[in-house]
């Protein structure tokens, strides 16, 4: 069974990435709004992102190396991004996206190879 700190890290980083993706891309749904408003809204969302990311990384560092945390974070980011791209923008999931994610899954396998 996975270490509790790893599970907490994964949950907190997933929440963090929801805010991150909304900060980075959510304003594109409102292209007619003033740019200064999009910037302020993105800053607000980024603040919420950091409220989950900072404790998540501190908790994760108790059980994982920085490299392991980074690879997992990238996986979380791509999964959350895919959901946001589908939900907000109607993007479809294509075979090459699935192939790229399988490669990323390989990165996770390699980064944890030999870890006890």
C-alpha positions as CSV (number, residue, x, y, z in Angstrom):
1,X,0.0,0.0,0.0
2,X,1.3,3.5,-0.9
3,X,2.7,5.7,1.8
4,X,0.1,8.2,3.2
5,X,2.3,11.1,2.4
6,X,2.5,10.0,-1.3
7,X,-1.3,9.9,-1.4
8,X,-1.6,13.3,0.2
9,X,1.0,14.6,-2.3
10,X,-1.0,13.3,-5.2
11,X,-4.3,14.7,-4.0
12,X,-2.9,18.1,-3.2
13,X,-1.1,18.3,-6.5
14,X,-4.1,17.3,-8.4
15,X,-6.2,20.1,-6.8
16,X,-3.3,22.5,-7.4
17,X,-3.2,21.5,-11.1
18,X,-6.9,22.2,-11.5
19,X,-6.3,25.8,-10.4
20,X,-3.1,26.0,-12.5
21,X,-4.8,24.9,-15.7
22,X,-7.7,27.2,-15.1
23,X,-5.3,30.1,-14.5
24,X,-3.3,29.3,-17.6
25,X,-6.1,28.5,-20.0
26,X,-9.5,29.4,-18.5
27,X,-9.3,33.0,-19.6
28,X,-9.3,31.9,-23.2
29,X,-13.0,31.2,-22.8
30,X,-13.5,34.9,-22.2
31,X,-11.4,36.5,-25.0
32,X,-13.7,39.5,-25.1
33,X,-12.9,40.5,-21.5
34,X,-10.2,43.0,-20.9
35,X,-6.7,41.6,-20.6
36,X,-6.1,43.2,-17.2
37,X,-9.1,41.3,-15.9
38,X,-7.8,38.0,-17.3
39,X,-4.5,38.7,-15.6
40,X,-6.0,39.5,-12.2
41,X,-8.3,36.4,-12.4
42,X,-5.3,34.2,-13.4
43,X,-3.3,35.6,-10.5
44,X,-6.1,34.8,-8.1
45,X,-6.3,31.2,-9.4
46,X,-2.5,30.9,-9.3
47,X,-2.6,31.9,-5.6
48,X,-5.1,29.1,-4.9
49,X,-2.8,26.8,-6.9
50,X,0.1,27.6,-4.6
51,X,-2.0,27.1,-1.5
52,X,-2.2,23.4,-2.5
53,X,1.1,23.0,-4.3
54,X,3.4,24.2,-1.5
55,X,2.1,21.9,1.2
56,X,1.7,19.1,-1.3
57,X,5.4,19.3,-2.3
58,X,6.5,19.6,1.4
59,X,4.5,16.4,2.2
60,X,5.7,14.6,-0.9
61,X,9.3,15.4,-0.2
62,X,9.0,13.2,2.9
63,X,8.7,10.1,0.8
64,X,9.8,11.0,-2.7
65,X,12.9,12.5,-4.4
66,X,12.5,15.8,-6.2
67,X,12.9,14.0,-9.6
68,X,10.1,11.5,-8.7
69,X,7.9,14.4,-7.6
70,X,8.5,16.3,-10.8
71,X,7.7,13.3,-13.0
72,X,4.5,12.6,-11.1
73,X,3.6,16.3,-11.3
74,X,3.9,16.3,-15.0
75,X,1.7,13.3,-15.3
76,X,-0.9,15.0,-13.1
77,X,-0.7,18.1,-15.1
78,X,-1.3,16.4,-18.4
79,X,-4.3,14.4,-17.1
80,X,-5.8,17.5,-15.5
81,X,-5.1,19.5,-18.7
82,X,-6.8,16.9,-20.8
83,X,-9.9,17.1,-18.7
84,X,-9.9,20.9,-18.8
85,X,-9.3,20.9,-22.6
86,X,-12.2,18.5,-23.1
87,X,-14.6,20.1,-20.6
88,X,-14.0,23.8,-21.3
89,X,-12.9,23.7,-24.9
90,X,-14.4,20.5,-26.4
91,X,-11.0,19.1,-27.5
92,X,-11.1,15.4,-28.3
93,X,-8.7,12.8,-27.1
94,X,-6.8,11.3,-30.0
95,X,-4.7,8.2,-30.5
96,X,-1.4,10.2,-30.5
97,X,-2.3,11.8,-27.2
98,X,-2.9,8.3,-25.7
99,X,0.5,7.2,-27.2
100,X,2.2,10.3,-25.6
101,X,0.7,9.5,-22.2
102,X,1.9,5.9,-22.5
103,X,5.4,7.3,-23.0
104,X,5.0,9.4,-19.9
105,X,3.8,6.4,-18.0
106,X,7.0,4.8,-19.0
107,X,8.9,7.8,-17.5
108,X,7.1,7.1,-14.2
109,X,8.1,3.4,-14.3
110,X,11.7,4.3,-15.0
111,X,11.9,7.0,-12.3
112,X,10.7,4.5,-9.7
113,X,12.7,1.6,-11.0
114,X,14.6,0.0,-8.1
115,X,12.9,2.1,-5.4
116,X,12.2,0.1,-2.3
